[in-house]
Amino acid sequence: MFRVVLCLLASAALAVPLASAAAPSLVRSEPLALAPGMSGTLALVGNDLATPTSLWTSIPGGNAQAVGGPSANRTEFRLNVPADVPVGLVGLRLATDGGVSNLRLLMIDDLATIRDRG
């Protein structure tokens, strides 16, 4: 009987930290595209974004620094795109204290991006 109680207590103790640390979930990024050779502020919108630790990108030679204060649903990074990065899609994943987010795609485009207001 003592072993059963001990196992139940150990299981409960292990489950509490797992339940309190939710992995982030990205819904969208703004803007949807950045140009080669430029740097811009990238806003990430989603859930459980309050404790960002880093932003991973598949941009060769690119780097990202957190800017501003994050909230539970939004965080911002300054993203530098080297001039020699080819036009195409790159991946983004946000790491927080709760884990790593889903993959979001960002377009690297040498054409101007205009937001649709309609």
Chimera marker file (.cmm) of the C-alpha trace (Angstrom):
<marker_set name="trace">
<marker id="1" x="0.000" y="0.000" z="0.000" r="1" g="1" b="0" radius="0.5"/>
<marker id="2" x="2.852" y="2.364" z="0.859" r="1" g="1" b="0" radius="0.5"/>
<marker id="3" x="4.395" y="1.807" z="-2.592" r="1" g="1" b="0" radius="0.5"/>
<marker id="4" x="1.117" y="2.655" z="-4.323" r="1" g="1" b="0" radius="0.5"/>
<marker id="5" x="0.802" y="5.921" z="-2.400" r="1" g="1" b="0" radius="0.5"/>
<marker id="6" x="4.449" y="6.755" z="-3.095" r="1" g="1" b="0" radius="0.5"/>
<marker id="7" x="3.976" y="6.125" z="-6.835" r="1" g="1" b="0" radius="0.5"/>
<marker id="8" x="0.861" y="8.314" z="-6.927" r="1" g="1" b="0" radius="0.5"/>
<marker id="9" x="2.641" y="11.162" z="-5.145" r="1" g="1" b="0" radius="0.5"/>
<marker id="10" x="5.649" y="10.909" z="-7.465" r="1" g="1" b="0" radius="0.5"/>
<marker id="11" x="3.378" y="10.948" z="-10.533" r="1" g="1" b="0" radius="0.5"/>
<marker id="12" x="1.530" y="14.017" z="-9.273" r="1" g="1" b="0" radius="0.5"/>
<marker id="13" x="4.795" y="15.828" z="-8.513" r="1" g="1" b="0" radius="0.5"/>
<marker id="14" x="6.073" y="15.175" z="-12.043" r="1" g="1" b="0" radius="0.5"/>
<marker id="15" x="2.808" y="16.231" z="-13.694" r="1" g="1" b="0" radius="0.5"/>
<marker id="16" x="2.609" y="19.675" z="-12.033" r="1" g="1" b="0" radius="0.5"/>
<marker id="17" x="5.650" y="21.248" z="-13.796" r="1" g="1" b="0" radius="0.5"/>
<marker id="18" x="4.556" y="19.788" z="-17.133" r="1" g="1" b="0" radius="0.5"/>
<marker id="19" x="1.083" y="21.287" z="-16.841" r="1" g="1" b="0" radius="0.5"/>
<marker id="20" x="2.288" y="24.758" z="-15.859" r="1" g="1" b="0" radius="0.5"/>
<marker id="21" x="4.741" y="25.237" z="-18.739" r="1" g="1" b="0" radius="0.5"/>
<marker id="22" x="2.764" y="25.412" z="-21.986" r="1" g="1" b="0" radius="0.5"/>
<marker id="23" x="4.657" y="25.483" z="-25.265" r="1" g="1" b="0" radius="0.5"/>
<marker id="24" x="4.114" y="28.636" z="-27.337" r="1" g="1" b="0" radius="0.5"/>
<marker id="25" x="1.816" y="28.594" z="-30.341" r="1" g="1" b="0" radius="0.5"/>
<marker id="26" x="2.331" y="31.032" z="-33.235" r="1" g="1" b="0" radius="0.5"/>
<marker id="27" x="-0.751" y="32.126" z="-35.191" r="1" g="1" b="0" radius="0.5"/>
<marker id="28" x="0.776" y="34.751" z="-37.488" r="1" g="1" b="0" radius="0.5"/>
<marker id="29" x="3.715" y="37.063" z="-38.036" r="1" g="1" b="0" radius="0.5"/>
<marker id="30" x="3.658" y="40.699" z="-39.131" r="1" g="1" b="0" radius="0.5"/>
<marker id="31" x="4.891" y="41.598" z="-41.686" r="1" g="1" b="0" radius="0.5"/>
<marker id="32" x="4.613" y="38.507" z="-43.866" r="1" g="1" b="0" radius="0.5"/>
<marker id="33" x="7.781" y="39.371" z="-45.832" r="1" g="1" b="0" radius="0.5"/>
<marker id="34" x="11.164" y="41.052" z="-45.389" r="1" g="1" b="0" radius="0.5"/>
<marker id="35" x="13.651" y="42.147" z="-48.049" r="1" g="1" b="0" radius="0.5"/>
<marker id="36" x="17.238" y="40.900" z="-48.393" r="1" g="1" b="0" radius="0.5"/>
<marker id="37" x="19.784" y="43.342" z="-46.962" r="1" g="1" b="0" radius="0.5"/>
<marker id="38" x="17.242" y="44.899" z="-44.635" r="1" g="1" b="0" radius="0.5"/>
<marker id="39" x="16.353" y="44.656" z="-40.983" r="1" g="1" b="0" radius="0.5"/>
<marker id="40" x="12.866" y="45.004" z="-39.630" r="1" g="1" b="0" radius="0.5"/>
<marker id="41" x="10.693" y="44.483" z="-36.600" r="1" g="1" b="0" radius="0.5"/>
<marker id="42" x="8.869" y="41.184" z="-36.757" r="1" g="1" b="0" radius="0.5"/>
<marker id="43" x="5.794" y="40.855" z="-34.531" r="1" g="1" b="0" radius="0.5"/>
<marker id="44" x="4.812" y="37.319" z="-33.571" r="1" g="1" b="0" radius="0.5"/>
<marker id="45" x="1.211" y="36.771" z="-32.504" r="1" g="1" b="0" radius="0.5"/>
<marker id="46" x="-0.073" y="33.656" z="-30.767" r="1" g="1" b="0" radius="0.5"/>
<marker id="47" x="-0.447" y="32.062" z="-27.342" r="1" g="1" b="0" radius="0.5"/>
<marker id="48" x="1.940" y="31.622" z="-24.383" r="1" g="1" b="0" radius="0.5"/>
<marker id="49" x="4.530" y="34.075" z="-25.750" r="1" g="1" b="0" radius="0.5"/>
<marker id="50" x="5.253" y="35.935" z="-22.484" r="1" g="1" b="0" radius="0.5"/>
<marker id="51" x="8.709" y="34.436" z="-21.781" r="1" g="1" b="0" radius="0.5"/>
<marker id="52" x="10.666" y="34.386" z="-25.070" r="1" g="1" b="0" radius="0.5"/>
<marker id="53" x="14.260" y="33.181" z="-24.862" r="1" g="1" b="0" radius="0.5"/>
<marker id="54" x="15.231" y="33.199" z="-28.553" r="1" g="1" b="0" radius="0.5"/>
<marker id="55" x="13.951" y="33.206" z="-32.125" r="1" g="1" b="0" radius="0.5"/>
<marker id="56" x="15.281" y="30.514" z="-34.465" r="1" g="1" b="0" radius="0.5"/>
<marker id="57" x="15.277" y="31.230" z="-38.195" r="1" g="1" b="0" radius="0.5"/>
<marker id="58" x="16.541" y="29.326" z="-41.204" r="1" g="1" b="0" radius="0.5"/>
<marker id="59" x="17.968" y="32.564" z="-42.651" r="1" g="1" b="0" radius="0.5"/>
<marker id="60" x="21.673" y="31.936" z="-43.331" r="1" g="1" b="0" radius="0.5"/>
<marker id="61" x="23.652" y="34.534" z="-41.382" r="1" g="1" b="0" radius="0.5"/>
<marker id="62" x="20.500" y="36.182" z="-40.046" r="1" g="1" b="0" radius="0.5"/>
<marker id="63" x="20.090" y="37.173" z="-36.429" r="1" g="1" b="0" radius="0.5"/>
<marker id="64" x="17.231" y="38.265" z="-34.207" r="1" g="1" b="0" radius="0.5"/>
<marker id="65" x="17.095" y="40.320" z="-31.012" r="1" g="1" b="0" radius="0.5"/>
<marker id="66" x="14.046" y="40.729" z="-28.796" r="1" g="1" b="0" radius="0.5"/>
<marker id="67" x="12.676" y="44.279" z="-28.683" r="1" g="1" b="0" radius="0.5"/>
<marker id="68" x="10.064" y="45.736" z="-26.376" r="1" g="1" b="0" radius="0.5"/>
<marker id="69" x="8.232" y="43.926" z="-23.635" r="1" g="1" b="0" radius="0.5"/>
<marker id="70" x="6.489" y="40.688" z="-24.591" r="1" g="1" b="0" radius="0.5"/>
<marker id="71" x="2.916" y="39.894" z="-23.616" r="1" g="1" b="0" radius="0.5"/>
<marker id="72" x="1.103" y="36.572" z="-23.445" r="1" g="1" b="0" radius="0.5"/>
<marker id="73" x="-0.169" y="37.005" z="-27.024" r="1" g="1" b="0" radius="0.5"/>
<marker id="74" x="2.497" y="39.101" z="-28.778" r="1" g="1" b="0" radius="0.5"/>
<marker id="75" x="6.257" y="39.529" z="-28.867" r="1" g="1" b="0" radius="0.5"/>
<marker id="76" x="8.585" y="41.424" z="-31.209" r="1" g="1" b="0" radius="0.5"/>
<marker id="77" x="12.049" y="40.764" z="-32.592" r="1" g="1" b="0" radius="0.5"/>
<marker id="78" x="14.409" y="42.858" z="-34.689" r="1" g="1" b="0" radius="0.5"/>
<marker id="79" x="15.359" y="40.553" z="-37.565" r="1" g="1" b="0" radius="0.5"/>
<marker id="80" x="18.406" y="41.238" z="-39.765" r="1" g="1" b="0" radius="0.5"/>
<marker id="81" x="18.376" y="39.673" z="-43.236" r="1" g="1" b="0" radius="0.5"/>
<marker id="82" x="21.785" y="39.608" z="-45.001" r="1" g="1" b="0" radius="0.5"/>
<marker id="83" x="21.907" y="41.029" z="-48.546" r="1" g="1" b="0" radius="0.5"/>
<marker id="84" x="22.996" y="37.711" z="-50.087" r="1" g="1" b="0" radius="0.5"/>
<marker id="85" x="19.964" y="35.732" z="-48.826" r="1" g="1" b="0" radius="0.5"/>
<marker id="86" x="18.008" y="34.434" z="-51.840" r="1" g="1" b="0" radius="0.5"/>
<marker id="87" x="14.341" y="35.212" z="-52.367" r="1" g="1" b="0" radius="0.5"/>
<marker id="88" x="12.114" y="32.463" z="-50.964" r="1" g="1" b="0" radius="0.5"/>
<marker id="89" x="10.529" y="31.066" z="-47.828" r="1" g="1" b="0" radius="0.5"/>
<marker id="90" x="12.315" y="30.722" z="-44.491" r="1" g="1" b="0" radius="0.5"/>
<marker id="91" x="11.190" y="29.154" z="-41.236" r="1" g="1" b="0" radius="0.5"/>
<marker id="92" x="10.706" y="30.725" z="-37.802" r="1" g="1" b="0" radius="0.5"/>
<marker id="93" x="10.328" y="29.061" z="-34.396" r="1" g="1" b="0" radius="0.5"/>
<marker id="94" x="10.061" y="30.853" z="-31.071" r="1" g="1" b="0" radius="0.5"/>
<marker id="95" x="11.650" y="29.368" z="-27.951" r="1" g="1" b="0" radius="0.5"/>
<marker id="96" x="10.187" y="30.281" z="-24.554" r="1" g="1" b="0" radius="0.5"/>
<marker id="97" x="10.511" y="28.957" z="-21.022" r="1" g="1" b="0" radius="0.5"/>
<marker id="98" x="7.616" y="26.607" z="-21.890" r="1" g="1" b="0" radius="0.5"/>
<marker id="99" x="9.141" y="25.049" z="-25.014" r="1" g="1" b="0" radius="0.5"/>
<marker id="100" x="9.429" y="25.650" z="-28.758" r="1" g="1" b="0" radius="0.5"/>
<marker id="101" x="6.629" y="26.926" z="-30.989" r="1" g="1" b="0" radius="0.5"/>
<marker id="102" x="5.203" y="25.529" z="-34.174" r="1" g="1" b="0" radius="0.5"/>
<marker id="103" x="6.923" y="26.466" z="-37.444" r="1" g="1" b="0" radius="0.5"/>
<marker id="104" x="5.833" y="29.668" z="-39.207" r="1" g="1" b="0" radius="0.5"/>
<marker id="105" x="6.956" y="30.688" z="-42.682" r="1" g="1" b="0" radius="0.5"/>
<marker id="106" x="8.285" y="34.117" z="-43.627" r="1" g="1" b="0" radius="0.5"/>
<marker id="107" x="8.843" y="35.308" z="-47.196" r="1" g="1" b="0" radius="0.5"/>
<marker id="108" x="12.155" y="36.867" z="-48.185" r="1" g="1" b="0" radius="0.5"/>
<marker id="109" x="11.150" y="39.049" z="-51.131" r="1" g="1" b="0" radius="0.5"/>
<marker id="110" x="12.934" y="41.799" z="-53.038" r="1" g="1" b="0" radius="0.5"/>
<marker id="111" x="9.606" y="43.356" z="-54.088" r="1" g="1" b="0" radius="0.5"/>
<marker id="112" x="7.813" y="45.883" z="-51.905" r="1" g="1" b="0" radius="0.5"/>
<marker id="113" x="5.137" y="44.410" z="-49.658" r="1" g="1" b="0" radius="0.5"/>
<marker id="114" x="1.893" y="46.379" z="-49.536" r="1" g="1" b="0" radius="0.5"/>
<marker id="115" x="-0.748" y="45.557" z="-46.959" r="1" g="1" b="0" radius="0.5"/>
<marker id="116" x="-4.264" y="45.015" z="-48.339" r="1" g="1" b="0" radius="0.5"/>
<marker id="117" x="-6.696" y="47.396" z="-46.658" r="1" g="1" b="0" radius="0.5"/>
<marker id="118" x="-9.850" y="45.925" z="-48.191" r="1" g="1" b="0" radius="0.5"/>
<link id1="1" id2="2" r="1" g="1" b="0" radius="0.2"/>
<link id1="2" id2="3" r="1" g="1" b="0" radius="0.2"/>
<link id1="3" id2="4" r="1" g="1" b="0" radius="0.2"/>
<link id1="4" id2="5" r="1" g="1" b="0" radius="0.2"/>
<link id1="5" id2="6" r="1" g="1" b="0" radius="0.2"/>
<link id1="6" id2="7" r="1" g="1" b="0" radius="0.2"/>
<link id1="7" id2="8" r="1" g="1" b="0" radius="0.2"/>
<link id1="8" id2="9" r="1" g="1" b="0" radius="0.2"/>
<link id1="9" id2="10" r="1" g="1" b="0" radius="0.2"/>
<link id1="10" id2="11" r="1" g="1" b="0" radius="0.2"/>
<link id1="11" id2="12" r="1" g="1" b="0" radius="0.2"/>
<link id1="12" id2="13" r="1" g="1" b="0" radius="0.2"/>
<link id1="13" id2="14" r="1" g="1" b="0" radius="0.2"/>
<link id1="14" id2="15" r="1" g="1" b="0" radius="0.2"/>
<link id1="15" id2="16" r="1" g="1" b="0" radius="0.2"/>
<link id1="16" id2="17" r="1" g="1" b="0" radius="0.2"/>
<link id1="17" id2="18" r="1" g="1" b="0" radius="0.2"/>
<link id1="18" id2="19" r="1" g="1" b="0" radius="0.2"/>
<link id1="19" id2="20" r="1" g="1" b="0" radius="0.2"/>
<link id1="20" id2="21" r="1" g="1" b="0" radius="0.2"/>
<link id1="21" id2="22" r="1" g="1" b="0" radius="0.2"/>
<link id1="22" id2="23" r="1" g="1" b="0" radius="0.2"/>
<link id1="23" id2="24" r="1" g="1" b="0" radius="0.2"/>
<link id1="24" id2="25" r="1" g="1" b="0" radius="0.2"/>
<link id1="25" id2="26" r="1" g="1" b="0" radius="0.2"/>
<link id1="26" id2="27" r="1" g="1" b="0" radius="0.2"/>
<link id1="27" id2="28" r="1" g="1" b="0" radius="0.2"/>
<link id1="28" id2="29" r="1" g="1" b="0" radius="0.2"/>
<link id1="29" id2="30" r="1" g="1" b="0" radius="0.2"/>
<link id1="30" id2="31" r="1" g="1" b="0" radius="0.2"/>
<link id1="31" id2="32" r="1" g="1" b="0" radius="0.2"/>
<link id1="32" id2="33" r="1" g="1" b="0" radius="0.2"/>
<link id1="33" id2="34" r="1" g="1" b="0" radius="0.2"/>
<link id1="34" id2="35" r="1" g="1" b="0" radius="0.2"/>
<link id1="35" id2="36" r="1" g="1" b="0" radius="0.2"/>
<link id1="36" id2="37" r="1" g="1" b="0" radius="0.2"/>
<link id1="37" id2="38" r="1" g="1" b="0" radius="0.2"/>
<link id1="38" id2="39" r="1" g="1" b="0" radius="0.2"/>
<link id1="39" id2="40" r="1" g="1" b="0" radius="0.2"/>
<link id1="40" id2="41" r="1" g="1" b="0" radius="0.2"/>
<link id1="41" id2="42" r="1" g="1" b="0" radius="0.2"/>
<link id1="42" id2="43" r="1" g="1" b="0" radius="0.2"/>
<link id1="43" id2="44" r="1" g="1" b="0" radius="0.2"/>
<link id1="44" id2="45" r="1" g="1" b="0" radius="0.2"/>
<link id1="45" id2="46" r="1" g="1" b="0" radius="0.2"/>
<link id1="46" id2="47" r="1" g="1" b="0" radius="0.2"/>
<link id1="47" id2="48" r="1" g="1" b="0" radius="0.2"/>
<link id1="48" id2="49" r="1" g="1" b="0" radius="0.2"/>
<link id1="49" id2="50" r="1" g="1" b="0" radius="0.2"/>
<link id1="50" id2="51" r="1" g="1" b="0" radius="0.2"/>
<link id1="51" id2="52" r="1" g="1" b="0" radius="0.2"/>
<link id1="52" id2="53" r="1" g="1" b="0" radius="0.2"/>
<link id1="53" id2="54" r="1" g="1" b="0" radius="0.2"/>
<link id1="54" id2="55" r="1" g="1" b="0" radius="0.2"/>
<link id1="55" id2="56" r="1" g="1" b="0" radius="0.2"/>
<link id1="56" id2="57" r="1" g="1" b="0" radius="0.2"/>
<link id1="57" id2="58" r="1" g="1" b="0" radius="0.2"/>
<link id1="58" id2="59" r="1" g="1" b="0" radius="0.2"/>
<link id1="59" id2="60" r="1" g="1" b="0" radius="0.2"/>
<link id1="60" id2="61" r="1" g="1" b="0" radius="0.2"/>
<link id1="61" id2="62" r="1" g="1" b="0" radius="0.2"/>
<link id1="62" id2="63" r="1" g="1" b="0" radius="0.2"/>
<link id1="63" id2="64" r="1" g="1" b="0" radius="0.2"/>
<link id1="64" id2="65" r="1" g="1" b="0" radius="0.2"/>
<link id1="65" id2="66" r="1" g="1" b="0" radius="0.2"/>
<link id1="66" id2="67" r="1" g="1" b="0" radius="0.2"/>
<link id1="67" id2="68" r="1" g="1" b="0" radius="0.2"/>
<link id1="68" id2="69" r="1" g="1" b="0" radius="0.2"/>
<link id1="69" id2="70" r="1" g="1" b="0" radius="0.2"/>
<link id1="70" id2="71" r="1" g="1" b="0" radius="0.2"/>
<link id1="71" id2="72" r="1" g="1" b="0" radius="0.2"/>
<link id1="72" id2="73" r="1" g="1" b="0" radius="0.2"/>
<link id1="73" id2="74" r="1" g="1" b="0" radius="0.2"/>
<link id1="74" id2="75" r="1" g="1" b="0" radius="0.2"/>
<link id1="75" id2="76" r="1" g="1" b="0" radius="0.2"/>
<link id1="76" id2="77" r="1" g="1" b="0" radius="0.2"/>
<link id1="77" id2="78" r="1" g="1" b="0" radius="0.2"/>
<link id1="78" id2="79" r="1" g="1" b="0" radius="0.2"/>
<link id1="79" id2="80" r="1" g="1" b="0" radius="0.2"/>
<link id1="80" id2="81" r="1" g="1" b="0" radius="0.2"/>
<link id1="81" id2="82" r="1" g="1" b="0" radius="0.2"/>
<link id1="82" id2="83" r="1" g="1" b="0" radius="0.2"/>
<link id1="83" id2="84" r="1" g="1" b="0" radius="0.2"/>
<link id1="84" id2="85" r="1" g="1" b="0" radius="0.2"/>
<link id1="85" id2="86" r="1" g="1" b="0" radius="0.2"/>
<link id1="86" id2="87" r="1" g="1" b="0" radius="0.2"/>
<link id1="87" id2="88" r="1" g="1" b="0" radius="0.2"/>
<link id1="88" id2="89" r="1" g="1" b="0" radius="0.2"/>
<link id1="89" id2="90" r="1" g="1" b="0" radius="0.2"/>
<link id1="90" id2="91" r="1" g="1" b="0" radius="0.2"/>
<link id1="91" id2="92" r="1" g="1" b="0" radius="0.2"/>
<link id1="92" id2="93" r="1" g="1" b="0" radius="0.2"/>
<link id1="93" id2="94" r="1" g="1" b="0" radius="0.2"/>
<link id1="94" id2="95" r="1" g="1" b="0" radius="0.2"/>
<link id1="95" id2="96" r="1" g="1" b="0" radius="0.2"/>
<link id1="96" id2="97" r="1" g="1" b="0" radius="0.2"/>
<link id1="97" id2="98" r="1" g="1" b="0" radius="0.2"/>
<link id1="98" id2="99" r="1" g="1" b="0" radius="0.2"/>
<link id1="99" id2="100" r="1" g="1" b="0" radius="0.2"/>
<link id1="100" id2="101" r="1" g="1" b="0" radius="0.2"/>
<link id1="101" id2="102" r="1" g="1" b="0" radius="0.2"/>
<link id1="102" id2="103" r="1" g="1" b="0" radius="0.2"/>
<link id1="103" id2="104" r="1" g="1" b="0" radius="0.2"/>
<link id1="104" id2="105" r="1" g="1" b="0" radius="0.2"/>
<link id1="105" id2="106" r="1" g="1" b="0" radius="0.2"/>
<link id1="106" id2="107" r="1" g="1" b="0" radius="0.2"/>
<link id1="107" id2="108" r="1" g="1" b="0" radius="0.2"/>
<link id1="108" id2="109" r="1" g="1" b="0" radius="0.2"/>
<link id1="109" id2="110" r="1" g="1" b="0" radius="0.2"/>
<link id1="110" id2="111" r="1" g="1" b="0" radius="0.2"/>
<link id1="111" id2="112" r="1" g="1" b="0" radius="0.2"/>
<link id1="112" id2="113" r="1" g="1" b="0" radius="0.2"/>
<link id1="113" id2="114" r="1" g="1" b="0" radius="0.2"/>
<link id1="114" id2="115" r="1" g="1" b="0" radius="0.2"/>
<link id1="115" id2="116" r="1" g="1" b="0" radius="0.2"/>
<link id1="116" id2="117" r="1" g="1" b="0" radius="0.2"/>
<link id1="117" id2="118" r="1" g="1" b="0" radius="0.2"/>
</marker_set>
